[in-house]
Structures are given as structure tokens and as C-alpha cells.
Amino acid sequence: MPVAVARRIRTQEATGVVVHFVKANGPAEVAGLQEDDWIKEIDGVAVRGFDDAVAKLSAIEADPLRTEFVALTSRDGETAVVRIKLR
């Protein structure tokens, strides 16, 4: 975990991955995801790290029948469920 991120979080929040970029007007921004949010779960499955998140999101994106996915997020100690529409 980068030192700058480690300074801003509490130990109990140090699981999942940090959102570093959200495309303007993209599906994630429309759903309410913001930079520095933590993604804790994708479709109910815990995200353990960056590679885990990339694998889960790549599989979702590769499925032409998927129209959305759900992410459990944390921002400033508050937990939220974000439904991201893909198509």
C-alpha cells in the first residue's frame, strides 16, 4: 500500500482496493463511485487486492450478457453499495 494512502486510512479500512481514477461521465461516475473510494467486494465476493479486482472486472466486462455489477464500497468510514450499469 502506498505510504500516502496508508496515512489517510484507518487499519480496519485497509482491505480491498482504492479507486485512483474514475472516467468522467462513465458508468462508475454515474453510479456514484469517486476517487479514493475503497472497493471491498464485487458481486458479493471480497476483493483482496489489485490483481483480484482486475480479474473480477475483466471477467464481468468479457461477458456480453452482463449489464451491471454491484460493488461494496467504503468512503470516509461509510459503507455503500454501488450498482454500476455497463450497457
C-alpha positions, -999 to 999 in steps of 0.1 A, spaced: 0 0 0 14 34 -9 26 55 21 3 84 11 -27 61 12 -17 45 44 -15 78 61 -52 86 52 -69 53 63 -77 35 94 -64 0 99 -99 -16 97 -104 0 62 -72 -14 47 -88 -42 28 -99 -41 -9 -86 -17 -35 -85 21 -37 -101 38 -67 -75 61 -83 -93 72 -115 -130 75 -125 -137 83 -161 -159 115 -164 -194 106 -173 -185 69 -174 -206 42 -158 -187 42 -125 -191 80 -121 -228 79 -130 -232 52 -103 -215 75 -77 -180 60 -74 -153 85 -66 -116 86 -65 -102 74 -31 -132 52 -25 -124 17 -14 -139 -13 -33 -143 -40 -7 -164 -65 -27 -175 -71 -63 -208 -90 -68 -206 -102 -32 -171 -116 -34 -143 -100 -13 -116 -81 -32 -82 -89 -17 -60 -68 -39 -55 -51 -73 -49 -83 -92 -81 -98 -77 -101 -67 -87 -87 -67 -122 -96 -104 -127 -131 -99 -114 -138 -68 -135 -122 -83 -166 -145 -114 -164 -175 -91 -159 -166 -70 -189 -159 -101 -211 -195 -114 -205 -217 -99 -233 -248 -107 -213 -238 -87 -182 -255 -53 -180 -243 -44 -145 -224 -54 -114 -225 -44 -77 -196 -31 -57 -195 -28 -19 -176 4 -12 -163 25 17 -158 62 18 -148 82 49 -158 52 70 -192 49 55 -202 17 36 -223 18 4 -235 -5 -23 -229 9 -58 -247 -6 -88 -227 0 -119 -245 -3 -152 -223 -15 -181 -246 -13 -211 
